[in-house]
Amino acid sequence: MTSSTTASQAELKAAKVPLGWRDQCSAKEKMYLPWECENERHAYEKCQYEDYMRRMKELSKRKLEAAE
């Protein structure tokens, strides 16, 4: 469910918003104060880190298989 301050992925794509800026943290009622979105930012960065670690494990696994 989206709120009135959340844009859909189609709207973001139509507005040509870069992927790095699509963090769903543009609450107008908070006056764009970055510390108001701290929890969302932490969750987003954790998700990025976990995805990076998953990809690196997969890469090292493929390298080991190729070496054998």
PyMOL CGO cylinders between C-alpha atoms (Angstrom):
from pymol import cmd
from pymol.cgo import CYLINDER

trace = [
    CYLINDER, 0.00, 0.00, 0.00, 1.35, 3.42, -0.90, 0.3, 1, 1, 1, 1, 1, 1,
    CYLINDER, 1.35, 3.42, -0.90, 0.74, 6.68, 0.89, 0.3, 1, 1, 1, 1, 1, 1,
    CYLINDER, 0.74, 6.68, 0.89, 0.17, 10.04, -0.75, 0.3, 1, 1, 1, 1, 1, 1,
    CYLINDER, 0.17, 10.04, -0.75, 3.89, 10.82, -0.39, 0.3, 1, 1, 1, 1, 1, 1,
    CYLINDER, 3.89, 10.82, -0.39, 5.09, 7.56, -1.98, 0.3, 1, 1, 1, 1, 1, 1,
    CYLINDER, 5.09, 7.56, -1.98, 5.59, 7.36, -5.72, 0.3, 1, 1, 1, 1, 1, 1,
    CYLINDER, 5.59, 7.36, -5.72, 5.12, 4.10, -7.59, 0.3, 1, 1, 1, 1, 1, 1,
    CYLINDER, 5.12, 4.10, -7.59, 8.00, 2.54, -9.51, 0.3, 1, 1, 1, 1, 1, 1,
    CYLINDER, 8.00, 2.54, -9.51, 6.25, 3.50, -12.76, 0.3, 1, 1, 1, 1, 1, 1,
    CYLINDER, 6.25, 3.50, -12.76, 6.04, 7.15, -11.64, 0.3, 1, 1, 1, 1, 1, 1,
    CYLINDER, 6.04, 7.15, -11.64, 9.69, 7.15, -10.61, 0.3, 1, 1, 1, 1, 1, 1,
    CYLINDER, 9.69, 7.15, -10.61, 10.69, 5.66, -13.96, 0.3, 1, 1, 1, 1, 1, 1,
    CYLINDER, 10.69, 5.66, -13.96, 8.56, 8.19, -15.86, 0.3, 1, 1, 1, 1, 1, 1,
    CYLINDER, 8.56, 8.19, -15.86, 10.20, 11.02, -13.89, 0.3, 1, 1, 1, 1, 1, 1,
    CYLINDER, 10.20, 11.02, -13.89, 13.62, 9.49, -14.71, 0.3, 1, 1, 1, 1, 1, 1,
    CYLINDER, 13.62, 9.49, -14.71, 14.64, 9.33, -11.04, 0.3, 1, 1, 1, 1, 1, 1,
    CYLINDER, 14.64, 9.33, -11.04, 17.97, 7.46, -10.78, 0.3, 1, 1, 1, 1, 1, 1,
    CYLINDER, 17.97, 7.46, -10.78, 17.83, 4.08, -9.01, 0.3, 1, 1, 1, 1, 1, 1,
    CYLINDER, 17.83, 4.08, -9.01, 20.12, 5.34, -6.25, 0.3, 1, 1, 1, 1, 1, 1,
    CYLINDER, 20.12, 5.34, -6.25, 17.58, 8.00, -5.32, 0.3, 1, 1, 1, 1, 1, 1,
    CYLINDER, 17.58, 8.00, -5.32, 14.54, 5.70, -5.20, 0.3, 1, 1, 1, 1, 1, 1,
    CYLINDER, 14.54, 5.70, -5.20, 14.58, 5.19, -1.46, 0.3, 1, 1, 1, 1, 1, 1,
    CYLINDER, 14.58, 5.19, -1.46, 10.92, 6.02, -0.71, 0.3, 1, 1, 1, 1, 1, 1,
    CYLINDER, 10.92, 6.02, -0.71, 11.93, 8.59, 1.90, 0.3, 1, 1, 1, 1, 1, 1,
    CYLINDER, 11.93, 8.59, 1.90, 10.51, 11.89, 0.74, 0.3, 1, 1, 1, 1, 1, 1,
    CYLINDER, 10.51, 11.89, 0.74, 8.06, 12.76, 3.48, 0.3, 1, 1, 1, 1, 1, 1,
    CYLINDER, 8.06, 12.76, 3.48, 6.86, 16.31, 2.88, 0.3, 1, 1, 1, 1, 1, 1,
    CYLINDER, 6.86, 16.31, 2.88, 5.38, 16.60, 6.37, 0.3, 1, 1, 1, 1, 1, 1,
    CYLINDER, 5.38, 16.60, 6.37, 8.87, 16.08, 7.83, 0.3, 1, 1, 1, 1, 1, 1,
    CYLINDER, 8.87, 16.08, 7.83, 10.26, 18.96, 5.76, 0.3, 1, 1, 1, 1, 1, 1,
    CYLINDER, 10.26, 18.96, 5.76, 12.87, 16.66, 4.16, 0.3, 1, 1, 1, 1, 1, 1,
    CYLINDER, 12.87, 16.66, 4.16, 14.83, 16.32, 7.42, 0.3, 1, 1, 1, 1, 1, 1,
    CYLINDER, 14.83, 16.32, 7.42, 17.32, 13.49, 6.81, 0.3, 1, 1, 1, 1, 1, 1,
    CYLINDER, 17.32, 13.49, 6.81, 17.34, 12.29, 10.42, 0.3, 1, 1, 1, 1, 1, 1,
    CYLINDER, 17.34, 12.29, 10.42, 13.59, 11.65, 10.23, 0.3, 1, 1, 1, 1, 1, 1,
    CYLINDER, 13.59, 11.65, 10.23, 14.25, 8.81, 7.78, 0.3, 1, 1, 1, 1, 1, 1,
    CYLINDER, 14.25, 8.81, 7.78, 17.08, 7.22, 9.75, 0.3, 1, 1, 1, 1, 1, 1,
    CYLINDER, 17.08, 7.22, 9.75, 15.34, 3.86, 10.26, 0.3, 1, 1, 1, 1, 1, 1,
    CYLINDER, 15.34, 3.86, 10.26, 14.45, 3.54, 6.58, 0.3, 1, 1, 1, 1, 1, 1,
    CYLINDER, 14.45, 3.54, 6.58, 17.98, 4.47, 5.53, 0.3, 1, 1, 1, 1, 1, 1,
    CYLINDER, 17.98, 4.47, 5.53, 19.52, 1.92, 7.89, 0.3, 1, 1, 1, 1, 1, 1,
    CYLINDER, 19.52, 1.92, 7.89, 17.20, -0.82, 6.60, 0.3, 1, 1, 1, 1, 1, 1,
    CYLINDER, 17.20, -0.82, 6.60, 18.01, 0.15, 3.00, 0.3, 1, 1, 1, 1, 1, 1,
    CYLINDER, 18.01, 0.15, 3.00, 21.77, 0.12, 3.59, 0.3, 1, 1, 1, 1, 1, 1,
    CYLINDER, 21.77, 0.12, 3.59, 21.55, -3.21, 5.43, 0.3, 1, 1, 1, 1, 1, 1,
    CYLINDER, 21.55, -3.21, 5.43, 19.62, -4.69, 2.51, 0.3, 1, 1, 1, 1, 1, 1,
    CYLINDER, 19.62, -4.69, 2.51, 22.26, -3.40, 0.08, 0.3, 1, 1, 1, 1, 1, 1,
    CYLINDER, 22.26, -3.40, 0.08, 25.06, -4.87, 2.22, 0.3, 1, 1, 1, 1, 1, 1,
    CYLINDER, 25.06, -4.87, 2.22, 23.36, -8.27, 2.50, 0.3, 1, 1, 1, 1, 1, 1,
    CYLINDER, 23.36, -8.27, 2.50, 22.80, -8.35, -1.26, 0.3, 1, 1, 1, 1, 1, 1,
    CYLINDER, 22.80, -8.35, -1.26, 26.47, -7.45, -1.85, 0.3, 1, 1, 1, 1, 1, 1,
    CYLINDER, 26.47, -7.45, -1.85, 27.62, -10.24, 0.50, 0.3, 1, 1, 1, 1, 1, 1,
    CYLINDER, 27.62, -10.24, 0.50, 25.32, -12.74, -1.24, 0.3, 1, 1, 1, 1, 1, 1,
    CYLINDER, 25.32, -12.74, -1.24, 26.72, -11.80, -4.65, 0.3, 1, 1, 1, 1, 1, 1,
    CYLINDER, 26.72, -11.80, -4.65, 30.33, -12.02, -3.43, 0.3, 1, 1, 1, 1, 1, 1,
    CYLINDER, 30.33, -12.02, -3.43, 29.72, -15.50, -1.95, 0.3, 1, 1, 1, 1, 1, 1,
    CYLINDER, 29.72, -15.50, -1.95, 28.18, -16.60, -5.23, 0.3, 1, 1, 1, 1, 1, 1,
    CYLINDER, 28.18, -16.60, -5.23, 31.15, -15.20, -7.16, 0.3, 1, 1, 1, 1, 1, 1,
    CYLINDER, 31.15, -15.20, -7.16, 33.71, -16.95, -4.97, 0.3, 1, 1, 1, 1, 1, 1,
    CYLINDER, 33.71, -16.95, -4.97, 31.75, -20.20, -5.29, 0.3, 1, 1, 1, 1, 1, 1,
    CYLINDER, 31.75, -20.20, -5.29, 31.80, -19.89, -9.09, 0.3, 1, 1, 1, 1, 1, 1,
    CYLINDER, 31.80, -19.89, -9.09, 35.54, -19.16, -9.07, 0.3, 1, 1, 1, 1, 1, 1,
    CYLINDER, 35.54, -19.16, -9.07, 36.19, -22.28, -6.98, 0.3, 1, 1, 1, 1, 1, 1,
    CYLINDER, 36.19, -22.28, -6.98, 34.08, -24.39, -9.34, 0.3, 1, 1, 1, 1, 1, 1,
    CYLINDER, 34.08, -24.39, -9.34, 35.92, -22.99, -12.36, 0.3, 1, 1, 1, 1, 1, 1,
    CYLINDER, 35.92, -22.99, -12.36, 39.30, -23.72, -10.78, 0.3, 1, 1, 1, 1, 1, 1,
    CYLINDER, 39.30, -23.72, -10.78, 38.45, -27.40, -10.26, 0.3, 1, 1, 1, 1, 1, 1,
]
cmd.load_cgo(trace, "trace")
